């Protein structure tokens, strides 16, 4: 190896090992990450034009790894509800509002209407997808031990009880930098 090549190699290694220069810098986009709440029971309500249902995601340990160990950004993107029994479709829905709140009673985070359709809901059979009404970072909400979801359906609500699964979905961008 000639002197110039050895000097260039030494310089290259020296630059990599300089303080402030990362040895490894990785960034990845994850198209979608969803929290799923299965078998949510909706009681029958004769002659009602709306129904509100609240539930809690109280095991966020898998998400905590992403929020605490990596430089991550999670943004709410959509909610999806799927009828699993009692009704065959969501044709009765005129509007759906999904509000996300921190489950921490001491939290100062405001409740956010994250998913919303009003007059433009487009159910497909037993599934209804509700787009995010605004882009908002979900990290602070997911750092708590739980998040509270309020679902508000408006329309000719079925008089009989029914069951559904609910997905609250986010897109993610995560990065990891390693510096010696």
KAURQUI-V815412 format. One record per residue. RES is the residue in one small letter. PHI is phi in degrees with one decimal (NA if undefined). PSI is psi in degrees with one decimal (999 if undefined). NEAR is the number of other C-alpha atoms within 10 Angstrom. Layout:
BEGIN
res={RES & RES}
phi={PHI & PHI}
psi={PSI & PSI}
near={NEAR & NEAR}
END
This chain:
BEGIN
res={x & x & x & x & x & x & x & x & x & x & x & x & x & x & x & x & x & x & x & x & x & x & x & x & x & x & x & x & x & x & x & x & x & x & x & x & x & x & x & x & x & x & x & x & x & x & x & x & x & x & x & x & x & x & x & x & x & x & x & x & x & x & x & x & x & x & x & x & x & x & x & x & x & x & x & x & x & x & x & x & x & x & x & x & x & x & x & x & x & x & x & x & x & x & x & x & x & x & x & x & x & x & x & x & x & x & x & x & x & x & x & x & x & x & x & x & x & x & x & x & x & x & x & x & x & x & x & x & x & x & x & x & x & x & x & x & x & x & x & x & x & x & x & x & x & x & x & x & x & x & x & x & x & x & x & x & x & x & x & x & x & x & x & x & x & x & x & x & x & x & x & x & x & x & x & x & x & x & x & x}
phi={NA & -80.6 & -64.2 & -67.0 & -64.8 & -64.6 & -66.6 & -65.0 & -63.8 & -63.3 & -63.6 & -60.4 & -64.1 & -62.3 & -65.9 & -64.5 & -91.2 & -64.3 & -60.1 & 90.7 & -96.7 & -70.5 & -81.2 & -140.8 & -138.3 & -120.7 & -134.8 & -137.2 & -100.9 & -110.0 & -55.8 & -162.1 & -126.8 & -123.6 & -97.0 & -115.4 & -111.8 & -87.2 & 55.0 & -74.2 & -84.4 & -113.7 & -70.5 & -67.2 & -137.6 & -61.9 & 55.5 & -113.7 & -105.4 & -156.6 & -146.8 & -117.7 & -130.5 & -118.2 & -146.7 & -127.3 & -90.0 & -112.8 & -125.2 & -104.8 & -58.5 & -66.1 & -75.4 & -59.3 & -58.3 & -69.2 & -76.6 & -98.2 & -96.3 & -117.8 & -80.6 & -120.5 & -132.5 & -118.0 & -125.6 & -61.2 & -125.0 & -167.8 & -124.6 & -135.0 & -116.6 & -129.0 & -69.3 & -113.6 & -164.4 & 90.1 & -137.1 & -100.3 & -157.8 & -110.3 & -62.0 & -74.3 & -78.2 & -99.6 & -149.8 & -137.8 & -125.7 & -119.9 & -108.2 & -108.5 & -135.3 & -71.8 & -84.8 & -82.3 & -62.8 & -93.8 & -69.6 & -102.6 & -69.8 & -77.3 & -63.3 & -122.2 & -78.2 & -90.3 & -125.8 & -157.5 & -139.3 & -144.0 & 84.7 & -117.2 & -67.6 & -126.5 & -66.3 & -122.2 & 63.4 & -87.4 & -124.3 & -135.0 & -103.5 & -117.3 & -73.7 & -65.5 & -83.6 & -154.9 & -81.7 & -147.9 & -68.7 & -92.4 & -54.3 & -61.8 & -70.0 & -82.8 & -73.5 & -76.0 & -78.7 & -158.2 & -127.4 & -104.9 & -117.6 & -109.3 & -105.9 & -125.7 & -96.0 & -126.3 & 147.8 & -85.1 & -63.4 & -57.9 & -78.5 & -96.4 & -69.4 & -150.4 & -127.9 & -147.2 & -103.6 & -126.6 & -110.8 & -113.0 & -114.0 & -133.1 & -101.8 & -129.2 & -133.7 & -129.4 & -135.6 & -142.5 & -123.5 & -118.2 & -122.4 & -69.4}
psi={134.1 & 169.5 & -37.6 & -42.2 & -41.9 & -39.3 & -41.4 & -40.8 & -45.7 & -40.9 & -42.6 & -47.6 & -39.3 & -41.3 & -39.2 & -35.3 & 2.7 & 142.7 & 139.9 & -15.0 & 118.9 & 141.5 & -32.3 & 129.7 & 109.8 & 137.0 & 135.6 & 142.3 & 130.7 & 116.6 & -39.0 & 137.0 & 128.9 & 141.4 & 131.5 & 130.7 & 106.5 & 154.0 & 46.1 & 119.8 & 127.2 & 117.5 & 148.7 & 140.6 & 96.8 & 137.1 & 44.0 & 149.1 & -0.3 & 157.0 & 138.2 & 133.5 & 135.1 & 138.9 & 167.2 & 131.8 & 108.7 & 7.9 & 90.3 & 19.8 & -38.5 & -35.4 & -30.8 & -36.2 & -42.6 & -42.1 & -27.9 & -34.5 & -22.4 & 158.1 & 94.6 & 155.7 & 121.9 & 130.9 & 129.9 & 132.2 & -32.5 & 161.3 & 148.1 & 133.1 & 139.9 & 121.3 & 130.9 & -21.6 & 155.9 & -30.2 & 156.5 & -22.1 & 176.5 & 29.8 & -21.4 & -13.9 & 124.4 & -36.5 & 149.1 & 133.6 & 128.9 & 117.5 & 131.2 & 131.6 & 156.7 & 142.7 & -1.9 & 117.1 & -20.6 & 2.3 & 144.3 & 5.7 & 133.6 & 150.5 & 138.5 & 129.8 & 98.3 & -34.1 & 137.2 & 132.2 & 138.7 & 99.2 & -14.8 & 19.6 & 137.2 & 78.4 & 145.0 & 95.8 & -125.6 & 12.4 & 141.3 & 121.1 & 130.6 & 116.1 & 157.5 & 136.6 & -20.7 & 153.7 & 124.5 & 137.0 & 129.6 & -8.7 & -50.8 & -34.9 & -36.6 & -10.9 & -20.9 & 175.8 & -14.2 & 158.2 & 146.1 & 133.9 & 126.7 & 121.8 & 130.1 & 107.7 & 135.8 & 138.6 & -162.4 & 84.1 & 133.8 & 143.5 & -19.7 & 158.2 & 152.1 & 166.8 & 145.3 & 159.6 & 144.4 & 129.8 & 133.1 & 113.8 & 145.3 & 155.0 & 151.3 & 149.1 & 124.8 & 145.8 & 154.6 & 129.6 & 131.6 & 122.4 & 132.9 & 999}
near={5 & 6 & 8 & 9 & 10 & 11 & 11 & 11 & 12 & 11 & 12 & 11 & 11 & 11 & 14 & 15 & 14 & 12 & 11 & 10 & 14 & 14 & 14 & 11 & 11 & 9 & 12 & 11 & 12 & 11 & 10 & 15 & 17 & 16 & 15 & 15 & 15 & 14 & 15 & 17 & 15 & 16 & 14 & 15 & 14 & 12 & 10 & 13 & 15 & 17 & 18 & 13 & 14 & 12 & 13 & 15 & 17 & 12 & 13 & 15 & 14 & 8 & 15 & 16 & 11 & 20 & 19 & 11 & 11 & 15 & 13 & 18 & 18 & 24 & 21 & 25 & 23 & 21 & 22 & 19 & 21 & 22 & 20 & 18 & 15 & 15 & 15 & 13 & 17 & 21 & 18 & 14 & 23 & 20 & 18 & 24 & 19 & 25 & 17 & 21 & 21 & 24 & 19 & 15 & 6 & 7 & 12 & 9 & 12 & 10 & 14 & 15 & 17 & 25 & 24 & 22 & 19 & 13 & 11 & 12 & 18 & 16 & 19 & 12 & 12 & 16 & 20 & 21 & 20 & 25 & 18 & 22 & 17 & 14 & 12 & 15 & 15 & 19 & 19 & 12 & 20 & 21 & 19 & 17 & 15 & 18 & 19 & 18 & 22 & 17 & 20 & 16 & 21 & 19 & 17 & 16 & 20 & 22 & 12 & 12 & 14 & 18 & 17 & 20 & 17 & 23 & 17 & 23 & 21 & 22 & 18 & 21 & 17 & 17 & 15 & 13 & 13 & 10 & 13 & 11}
END
